Structure formats: structure tokens, C-alpha cells
């Protein structure tokens, strides 16, 4: 018995059902402003972690924690917002 693997036809509509994310690209970084020190910087994003994300990341300048909220749109554009993760922080 001989098995031959036939590559899928690129026009096959079943491929879109198997891979619904499309052929586009997603934002891999975002420009943000620290809610504590006001410094502007660029942070890396991970589109592979899902269309809606929330995690804590420290400011690259003042080292205070932010809560990062990321929402990817259907076109791969990321809407990124930051909140102060430690509202009880006193100087």
C-alpha cells in the first residue's frame, strides 16, 4: 500500500474554516505612556496570546507596575490601554 500526500488547494474554502484568523498581520508593538511618570515608550505585544489580554508589566523607566489591556480587532490592529496597577503607591 502506498500513501501519497496531496497538498491542499489554496482556493479550498475549507482552509478558511480551519484557519479563521486570516492572512493578515497583527500589531506586535504599541506606543504607550506610563500612568505614573508620564514617559512615552514602546512595548512588545504578543498576538498569539489571544484577541483580549490583560497582564501586569513594569514601566521601563520608573519600574512601577501597570495593568496592560490589549484588544485585537479583526484587522489585527491592537487597542492598548494602561492602568496604574498599584493605586496605593505612595512617594
TARA-V332967 format. One record per helix or strand. SS is the DSSP state (H for helix, E for strand). FROM is the first residue (numbers start at 0). TO is the last residue. Records with the same first field share a line. If there is no record, write none. Layout:
# TARA-V332967
SS = FROM-TO, FROM-TO
This chain:
# TARA-V332967
H = 12-17, 46-48
E = 28-32, 39-43, 51-57, 64-71, 77-83
